[in-house]
Amino acid sequence: MKHTQRFSGKLGYVLATVGSAVGLGNIWRFPYLAAKYGGGAFLLVYILLAATFGYTMIMSETALGRLTGKSPVGAFAACSKKKTVRAGGWLNAIIPMLIVPYYSVIGGWVVHYLLGYLQGNGAAMADGAYFGSFLAGPLRLELCFLIFGLMTMLVIFGGVRNGVERVSKIMMPILVVLSIVIAVFSITRPGAMEGVRYLLVPDFDNFSLMTVVAALGQMFYSLSIAMGILITFGSYTGRDVDIESTTVQVELFDTLIAIMAGLMVIPAVFAFSGGDPSALSKGPSLMFETLPKVFASMGGDWIGVLFFLLVLFAALTSSVSLAESAVATFEEELGWSRTRSALLMSGILAVLGTLSCLGFNLLSGVTPLGMDLLSFFDFLTNSVMMPLAAAATCLLILFVIGQDKIEEEITVSSKFRRRKLWRVMIRYFALVLLGVILISSLAEAFGWIKI
């Protein structure tokens, strides 16, 4: 049985899909990797990969969802009754169920910092020890996590049109305006133009094989590939929606936001650090330690308010999309109502998110593979499950459905101008590139290489 819920049209689908893609990874992961792996050279490689591999995977997952009218498990099962095929669907479906909880913990950090800047505590948050002391307090950490988790699930309870779509239509334009304001302010700081040149002008003296590997991994995560989202959103899309044109719009929008994130962060940190790319450290230390120091040097908490409001919107639209995919799976596979399915997802979010919170304090001694619990969930989903899930989708199309069937679905509403590119990519290159992502991610996690 196909979904009864639908996006209202092309705009709703595009904004919801872009909202899923534009998240925390765009704000801190893209600037960090761009700064480390060649600036403009990294950006050029990223754009080329998004226009080829990213395009192929978005088209494939969206078409699969619209063809079957189902979320991941149902989509795979509709193509074959074999248990191995259905397992590929479950792999795609479980990923968002595991990501939403720890993603909401990080969203809680954003809530805390936004409230802090609104209260005028920017100077205190610029202290190097502030973030660590915040993580060490289990009650405050849990409260902020629950606030963000509640915000996410309230949108989900609202449904597809009144919840997911409406929030995307409101938040995405505001996010764009905020990113432009912050980027303009950032690039006008004394010494910031060096950072602008570093990001936008390719210098192939800084190019290496790791530039390609890092850009490939960032593109894969940034476009919401293999998270169940694109299949689910495809199932909500009418057959009159041009899949190819909307895919291009999602690619362009996501890439532009990534560039804007680079312009927000890299020039400001360059100006603050005297042109040192290493100041753009990875992970929480960039967003929650380095940037507050940069904002303090700019003289005023208002820039911190705008920045963390932007990050909150980006995090929330992504979190909502992930939760929507999980809830759709429960509705289909358990035959439950939307409310009951959303309540189950809320319970999973609360339990696993609490574990991630406690991993920084009361359960700090629990370190699977030498990682805190949040980092472990991130490693499990991003480094292991997502490349495997994307590979399962490629194998489904190549050996179960057939490329012709997917092409037929796409051409119902699209001219499919890049048909040859899609066929070549999914037949010869997609699985190879997914193998590169999986191996490089595992190698980084085990300390064999550094990305």
N, C-alpha and C positions, 0 to 999 in steps of 0.2 A: 504494500500500500504506500503510495507516494504522499509526500508532505502536503498538508492543506495550507500551511503558512507559506507566504510568499513576500518577497520584497515588492514595494509598490511599483518599481520600475528600474530603469538603468541607473539613474542617479543614486537611488538607495543602495543598490548592489555595489556600485563603484565606491561610494563613501564608506560603506561597511567594510569592504575588502581592503581599502586603503587604511582604514582605521585599524584593522587587524595587523597590517604590515608595519605601520608606523608605531613603534613602541620604544621601550628602553634601549634596545639594541641600537637604534638609530642615534639616540642622544649621546651615549657614551662609548659604545663599542666601535661604531664607524669612525669617529674622530681619533680614537686611540690607534686603530689599525692603520688609518690613513697616514697619521703622523709617523708611525713606526716603519711603514713599508713603502715609502717613496712619495707620499703626498699626491701630486698630480698623476704620477705613473700608476699608483694604486687606484685612483679614481677612474682613470681611463680603462684599466683592466676590469674594474667593477662594472662599469657601464656596458662594456662588451659582453661580459658574462650574463648580465641581467637581460640583455637584448637577445641572447641565444638560449642558454641553458635555463635561465629564469623564465623566459617566455614559454619555453617548451613545457616546463613543469606546471606553470599556472594554467595554460591551455588544457593540458591533459587532465588535471584534477578537476577543474571547473566543468569540462565537458563530461567527465565521468559522473559527476554529481547531477548534472542536468539530465543526462541520458537515463539514469536510474531513478532519479527523484528521491534519492535516499542519502543518509549520512554514511560515513565510511564502512561500517560493518554491513549494512544492508546493501550498499553499492557493490561491494566485493561479492557478497552472497548472491546478488542478482545475476552475476556473471558466471558463477559456477557453484555447484553444491559441494565441491571438494573442501574438506576441512582445512587443508593447507592454504587454499585461496581465502577462505573466511578468516583465517588467522592473520593474513595481511591486513584485512579490514580492521580487526581488533587492534592490531599494532598501531594503525593510524588513529583509532578512536581513543586508546588509553593515554596517548601522549598528552593531549590537552587536559585530561583529568589529573595528571601528575604535575603539569606546568602551572596551572592556575593557582594552586596553593602557595608555592614558593614565590611565584610572580607577585602574588598579593602581599607577601611579606615585604618584598622590595617596594611595592606600591605604598605600603604602610610607612616605610622610611621616607618616601616622598611626601606623604601627608604630614609627617612630623616636621620635616624641614620647611614645608610651606607654612605651616602654622607658626613655626619659629620665626620666620622672616616677617610674617604678618604682625607678630608681637614685638618686632624690633630687636630680635636676639641675634642678628647677623654676626656681630663681633664675637659673641660666645661660640657660635657654630663654626667660625673660622679657626678656632683653636684646634690644633692637631689631635688632641686627646678627646675631643667632644664626641666624635662618631663612635669610638670604642666604648666610651662610657654609656652611650645610648644603647648599644647592643647588649651591654652587660646587665641592663635592667629588664627582667622578663615581663613585668606587668605593663610597663609603658610600651615595650615592643609589641606585646600581644594586643594591646588596646588599639594601637595604630594599624596593625595588621587586620584586626576585625573591622575597623572603620572602612578600610579600603575593600575588604572582602564583601562587606554589606553593600557598599556602593555598586560593586560589580553585580551582585545577585539581584539587587532591586531592579536593575535594568533588564536582567534576564526574565524576571517575573512579569515584566511588561510585555513580553512577546517580541516577535521579529519586527513588525512595523512600528509599534508604539514604544518598543524598548530599544533593540539593537539599532534599527535604522534611524529612529528619531535622535538618539544620542549622537550617532555618527554625523548626522546632518548639522547638529548644533556645534559639536566639539571640533570637527575637522576644520571648518573655516576659522574658528577662533585660534586653533593651533597654528594655522598658516600665518595669520596676522601676528601672533606673538613671536613666531620664529623670525619673521621679517624684522620686527622691532628690535629684538635682541641681537640679530645678526648685524644690523646697521649700527647699533650701539657698539658692538664688539669690534667691528672693523675700523671704526673711527677712533679707537684708542691709540695713543702714541706708541709706535713700534708694531702695531698690529698688521700692517700691510705685508710684512715679511711672512707672516702666517698665511695670509690670503694667497700670496704667490706660491708658497710651498704646497698649498692644497690644490690650486687650480692649474698651475703650470707644470706639465710633466718634465721630470728630470730623470732620464733613464740611467744616469750614473747610480741612482738609488734603487734601480730595478733589480730584482732577483727572482728566483723560483718561488721563494716564500711570499713574494708580492702576489703572485697568482693564487697560491694556496690560501692565503689569508683573505683575498678578495672573493674567492670562490665560497669559502665558509660564511663570510659575512652576507653575501648575496643570497645564499641558501636560507639562512635564518631570517634575514630581513624581509623576504617576500612571503613569509608564512607557509612555505612549502612543507609538506609532510606533517602537518599539525591537525589534519582533519578539517580545518577551517574551510579551505577552498572547495573540497568535495561537498561539505554541508551547505555552504553559501551557493554553490552551483545548483544544488537541489532546490533552493528557494528561488531560482531564477527562471523567468518565463522563456519560452522558446523564441520570443520576438527580440530578446536581448542579444546584441552582437557580441559574442564572447571575445572575438579577436580585438575589436576596438576598445572594449572595456579592459582587456588585459594590458594593452598598450598604455591606457590611461593610468592603470594601477602602477605599472612599471615606472612611468614618467613621474607620477606623483611621489612614489616612494623614493625614487632616486633624487628628486629635487629636495625632498625633506632631509634626506641624508646629507646632501650638499649644504643645505641650510644649517644642519646640526654642526657640520664641519666649520662653517663660517661663524657660528655662534661660539664654538669652543676653542678651535685651534688658534685664531688670531688673538683672542683674549689671553689664553695661556701663554702664547708666544710673547706677548707684550709683558705679561707678568713675570715670566721666567727669563727674559732676555734672549728669546729665540731658541730655547732648549726643547726639542721634541720629546725628550725623555720625561719632561714634566707632565706629559699626557699619559699618566699611568693607567693601568688597566683596572676595570671593575669599580667597586664601590669607592675606592680611594680617589678616583677622578671626580665623580659626581658629588660625593659627600665629604671629601676632605680638601682636594685641590681647588675645585670651583668656588666653594665658600670663601677661601682665601683670596681668590681672584676678585670675587664680588666685593669683598671688604676693601680691597685696594682701589676699587672703582668709586668708593665713597657713597654708600647708600644701600639700604635694604631693598629698595624698590626693584632693582634688577634681579635680586634673589627671588622676590615674590613672583615676578613675571616668568622667570626661568622654571621654577618648580611648579607653577601653575601649568605651564606648557607640558612639562614632564608628566604631571598628574593626568592631563587629558590624553597624552600619548599612551601612558600605561593603562589607563582605564579602557580606552577603545580596544586595545589589544587583549586585555583581560576578559572583556565582555565577549569578544569573538571566540576566544578559547573556551570559555564557559558555555557559550551557545552550542558549540560543536559537541561538547560532552552531554549537554541536556538533550540535544536532538537524538543522540545515540540511546539514551535511557528511554526516551519516548518510544522509539521504534522497537528496540530489542526487548524491553520489559512490558511494553503496551501500557505504559503509565500516562497519566495526564501531565501537562506541562508543569503544573504547580508541584505535583509529587516528584517529578524528575528534577526540578530545580531545588527542591528541598534535599534530595539525595546528594546533588552536587554541592550544596551548601555544607552538608555534613562532612563530605570528603575534604572540602576546602578547609573547614575548621580544624579537622584532625591533623591532616598532613601539614597545613600551614603552621599549626602550633608546634609540631615537631621541628620544623625549620627554625622557628623563633627560639625554641629552647636549645637548639644546637649551638647558639652563641653564648649561652650562660649555664643553665642547670644541666644540660646534656652535652656540654662542651667536650666531655671525655669520650663521647661516641663519635668516632671519626672513620667511617668506612672508606677504604682506599686512601686514608690520610686526609680526608676532606671533612669539613663541617657538613651537617645534614643538608643545608640549603645547596651548597656546592655539589654535593653528591647527587641530589635530585636533578640539578642542572646538567651535570655530566651524563647521567643516565639517559635523560631525554634528548638533549642536544647532540651529544657525541656518539651515542650508540643507537638509540631507538629511531631518531628522525632519519638518518641516512638509510637505515634498513627499511623503514616504512616507505620512503620515496622509491627505493629499489623495488619493493613489492608492487607499487603502483605501475612502475615501468614494465615489470615482468607480466603483470595482469594485462596490460595493453598489448604487449608484444606477442604473448603466447596463449592468452585466453580470449580476450575480446577481439583483438586484431586492430591494426592501425586504421583499416578502412572504416570500421564501425565508428571510431572516434572522429575521423575526418567527416563522415556523414553527419554526425551530430553537430559538429562545428559549422559545417556549410549550410545548415538549416537557416542560420541567421547571419553568417559571416562570409566574406569573399575569400578568406583564408589566404592572404597574400604571401605569408611566409610558410606555405604548406611544405615546400621542399626542405626548408630549414628544419621544420618540426620533425619530418620523417627521418632525416639524417641524424638529428640530435638524439631522438629517443631510441633509434635503432643501433647507433654506433657509439655515441659519446656519453649519454646520460649515466649509464651504469658505471662507466669508467670514472667519470667525475664524482659520482657518489662514493665510489671506492676511495678516491683521493680524500674526500671530506672525512669519511669514516676513519681511515688509517691515520691521517694527520691529526684529527681530533683525539684519537686514542694515544698517539705518540706524544701530543702535548700534555694530556692528562697524566701520563706516566713519566713525564719529564725527559723524554728522548729528544724533543724539539721544543722550541719556544715560539708561540704565535702571539 
